[in-house]
């Protein structure tokens, strides 16, 4: 499978910038501040796959000096316009050489690995990111669960893509975001929990915590499946 960045597209990048932390995305970030308090010592962070800077700004609001990295020039250009004081950088795929080895206490990756194919490429990227962490540093990897692609959600719909139900780990799956102006489906790469564990091990990480957040039903949001099915998995990783 050839690598393609779904958001290397001006129309898609502009639409993505419309999103905030509402709807289904609320569950991806709701518990992250607690996880950061419990597991991260220090305030030097990298946001890998920063997009238009939403997650980078989130880390900065929680006291982290954060470098945002992305391979999409379109996304980084928007991040810089939105937040001129921020540090946003376009990098080549997997090239972390401009950053100091062992120089960071935290690497956050929010949804980035939903769009990355092949076991080998994932291992290479996770290995490179591990090299950025200090001895006590951790990585927080937020990803879509396989269940994301076969249910209906506050923010997403998959009903038009019944082929997702027979997809296996590594296959392309389609999902459409309801909350922004670009109605085209996104093509993601399905990846199972077991295959994430295999990638982490090969890249030299160990899993410290796994959380799959659910909605309580008391948030005042018109949930779909979120109260009973976890759309996201949050992995806290440390060096093995």
C-alpha positions as CSV (number, residue, x, y, z in Angstrom):
1,X,0.0,0.0,0.0
2,X,1.4,3.4,-1.0
3,X,1.4,6.0,1.8
4,X,-0.9,8.9,1.3
5,X,-1.8,11.6,3.7
6,X,-5.5,12.2,3.7
7,X,-5.0,15.8,4.8
8,X,-2.5,16.8,2.1
9,X,-5.4,18.6,0.5
10,X,-6.2,22.3,1.0
11,X,-10.0,21.7,1.1
12,X,-9.6,18.9,3.6
13,X,-7.2,20.8,5.8
14,X,-9.4,23.9,5.9
15,X,-12.4,21.7,6.9
16,X,-10.4,19.9,9.6
17,X,-9.6,23.2,11.1
18,X,-13.3,23.8,11.8
19,X,-13.3,21.0,14.4
20,X,-12.9,21.6,18.1
21,X,-13.2,19.3,21.1
22,X,-17.0,18.7,20.9
23,X,-19.0,15.6,20.1
24,X,-17.1,12.3,19.8
25,X,-13.8,14.2,20.0
26,X,-14.7,15.2,23.5
27,X,-14.0,11.6,24.6
28,X,-10.6,11.5,23.0
29,X,-9.3,14.4,25.1
30,X,-11.5,14.4,28.2
31,X,-9.2,12.2,30.3
32,X,-5.9,13.2,28.8
33,X,-5.2,15.9,31.4
34,X,-5.5,13.3,34.2
35,X,-3.3,10.9,32.3
36,X,-0.6,13.6,31.7
37,X,-0.6,14.4,35.4
38,X,-0.3,10.8,36.4
39,X,2.4,9.7,33.9
40,X,4.4,12.7,32.6
41,X,7.3,14.3,34.5
42,X,8.5,17.5,32.8
43,X,7.0,19.9,30.3
44,X,8.8,19.4,27.0
45,X,6.5,17.9,24.4
46,X,6.2,16.9,20.8
47,X,2.8,16.7,19.0
48,X,3.3,14.2,16.2
49,X,0.8,14.8,13.5
50,X,-0.2,18.2,14.8
51,X,-2.5,19.0,11.9
52,X,-3.8,22.5,12.2
53,X,-2.6,22.8,15.8
54,X,-5.6,21.8,17.8
55,X,-3.8,19.2,19.9
56,X,-0.6,21.3,20.1
57,X,-2.6,24.2,21.6
58,X,-4.3,21.7,24.0
59,X,-0.9,20.7,25.3
60,X,0.3,24.3,25.6
61,X,-2.9,25.2,27.6
62,X,-1.8,22.4,30.0
63,X,1.6,23.9,30.5
64,X,3.7,22.0,27.9
65,X,6.3,23.7,25.7
66,X,5.3,21.9,22.5
67,X,6.7,21.4,19.1
68,X,4.0,20.5,16.5
69,X,5.1,18.2,13.7
70,X,3.3,17.2,10.5
71,X,4.0,16.1,7.0
72,X,1.2,18.2,5.5
73,X,2.3,21.7,4.6
74,X,-1.3,22.8,4.2
75,X,-2.1,21.8,7.7
76,X,1.0,23.4,9.2
77,X,0.3,26.7,7.3
78,X,-3.1,26.9,9.0
79,X,-1.6,26.1,12.4
80,X,0.9,28.9,12.0
81,X,-1.8,31.4,10.9
82,X,-4.0,30.4,13.9
83,X,-1.2,30.6,16.4
84,X,1.8,32.6,15.1
85,X,3.7,32.2,18.4
86,X,3.6,28.4,18.2
87,X,6.4,26.2,17.0
88,X,5.0,24.2,14.0
89,X,7.2,22.3,11.6
90,X,6.8,20.4,8.4
91,X,8.9,17.2,8.4
92,X,9.6,14.5,5.8
93,X,7.9,11.2,6.6
94,X,9.7,9.7,9.6
95,X,12.5,12.3,9.7
96,X,13.1,13.4,13.3
97,X,16.8,14.4,12.8
98,X,16.1,18.1,13.4
99,X,14.9,17.4,17.0
100,X,17.2,16.5,19.9
101,X,17.4,12.8,20.8
102,X,16.1,12.3,24.3
103,X,15.0,15.9,24.5
104,X,11.3,15.5,25.3
105,X,9.2,14.3,28.2
106,X,6.1,13.6,26.2
107,X,5.2,12.7,22.6
108,X,1.5,13.0,21.9
109,X,0.0,11.5,18.7
110,X,-3.7,12.1,18.3
111,X,-5.3,10.1,15.5
112,X,-2.1,10.2,13.3
113,X,-1.7,6.5,13.2
114,X,-5.2,6.0,11.8
115,X,-3.8,7.1,8.4
116,X,-0.5,5.2,8.4
117,X,-0.2,1.9,6.6
118,X,1.9,-1.2,7.1
119,X,3.5,-2.8,10.2
120,X,7.0,-1.8,9.0
121,X,6.2,1.9,8.6
122,X,4.5,2.0,12.0
123,X,7.5,0.3,13.7
124,X,9.8,2.8,12.1
125,X,7.8,5.8,13.2
126,X,7.3,4.6,16.7
127,X,11.0,3.8,17.0
128,X,11.9,7.3,15.8
129,X,9.5,8.8,18.3
130,X,10.8,6.7,21.1
131,X,14.3,8.1,20.3
132,X,13.0,11.6,21.1
133,X,11.9,10.7,24.6
134,X,14.0,11.2,27.8
135,X,14.7,8.2,29.9
136,X,11.5,8.8,31.9
137,X,9.5,10.1,29.0
138,X,6.2,8.7,27.7
139,X,4.2,8.6,24.6
140,X,0.4,9.1,24.5
141,X,-1.1,7.5,21.4
142,X,-4.8,8.2,20.7
143,X,-6.3,6.0,17.9
144,X,-9.6,4.9,16.6
145,X,-10.8,1.5,17.7
146,X,-11.9,-1.0,15.1
147,X,-15.4,-0.4,16.4
148,X,-15.3,3.2,15.2
149,X,-15.8,2.1,11.7
150,X,-19.0,0.0,12.2
151,X,-21.2,2.2,14.4
152,X,-22.9,5.6,14.3
153,X,-21.6,8.4,16.4
154,X,-22.3,12.0,17.4
155,X,-19.6,13.3,15.1
156,X,-19.1,10.4,12.6
157,X,-21.2,8.1,10.3
158,X,-20.2,4.8,8.8
159,X,-23.6,3.6,7.6
160,X,-22.7,4.2,3.9
161,X,-19.7,1.9,4.1
162,X,-20.9,-1.6,4.9
163,X,-17.6,-3.0,3.6
164,X,-16.0,-1.8,6.8
165,X,-17.7,-4.7,8.6
166,X,-15.5,-7.3,6.8
167,X,-12.3,-5.2,7.0
168,X,-9.3,-6.8,8.7
169,X,-6.3,-5.1,10.3
170,X,-4.3,-3.2,7.7
171,X,-7.3,-2.7,5.4
172,X,-8.6,0.6,4.3
173,X,-11.9,1.7,5.9
174,X,-14.0,4.7,5.3
175,X,-15.8,7.1,7.6
176,X,-17.4,10.5,7.2
177,X,-17.3,13.4,9.6
178,X,-20.7,15.1,10.1
179,X,-19.5,18.2,11.8
180,X,-17.5,19.9,9.0
181,X,-18.0,21.2,5.5
182,X,-16.1,18.6,3.6
183,X,-18.5,15.8,3.0
184,X,-16.0,13.4,1.4
185,X,-15.2,10.3,3.4
186,X,-11.9,9.9,5.0
187,X,-9.9,6.7,4.2
188,X,-8.2,5.3,7.3
189,X,-6.3,2.1,8.0
190,X,-7.9,-0.3,10.4
191,X,-5.5,-1.5,13.1
192,X,-6.3,-4.0,15.8
193,X,-5.3,-3.8,19.5
194,X,-3.2,-7.0,19.1
195,X,-1.4,-5.4,16.1
196,X,-0.7,-2.2,18.0
197,X,0.8,-4.3,20.8
198,X,3.1,-6.1,18.3
199,X,4.2,-2.8,16.8
200,X,4.9,-1.2,20.2
201,X,7.0,-4.2,21.3
202,X,9.0,-4.2,18.1
203,X,9.6,-0.4,18.4
204,X,10.9,-0.8,22.0
205,X,7.9,0.4,23.9
206,X,5.9,-1.2,26.7
207,X,2.3,-0.4,27.4
208,X,1.8,1.3,30.7
209,X,-2.0,2.0,30.5
210,X,-4.8,1.5,28.0
211,X,-8.0,3.4,28.3
212,X,-11.2,3.3,26.1
213,X,-13.3,6.2,27.2
214,X,-17.1,6.0,27.2
215,X,-19.6,8.8,27.5
216,X,-21.7,9.0,30.7
217,X,-24.8,10.2,29.0
218,X,-24.9,13.3,31.2
219,X,-22.7,15.5,28.9
220,X,-25.6,17.2,27.1
221,X,-24.4,15.8,23.8
222,X,-26.6,13.9,21.4
223,X,-24.6,10.7,21.5
224,X,-24.8,7.8,19.1
225,X,-22.9,4.7,20.3
226,X,-20.6,6.5,22.6
227,X,-22.2,5.5,25.9
228,X,-21.7,1.7,25.2
229,X,-18.9,1.4,22.6
230,X,-15.5,3.1,22.8
231,X,-14.6,5.0,19.7
232,X,-11.1,5.7,20.8
233,X,-8.2,3.9,22.5
234,X,-5.6,5.8,24.5
235,X,-2.3,4.0,25.0
236,X,0.3,5.3,27.5
237,X,3.7,4.0,26.4
238,X,7.1,4.0,28.1
239,X,10.5,2.7,26.9
240,X,10.8,-1.0,27.4
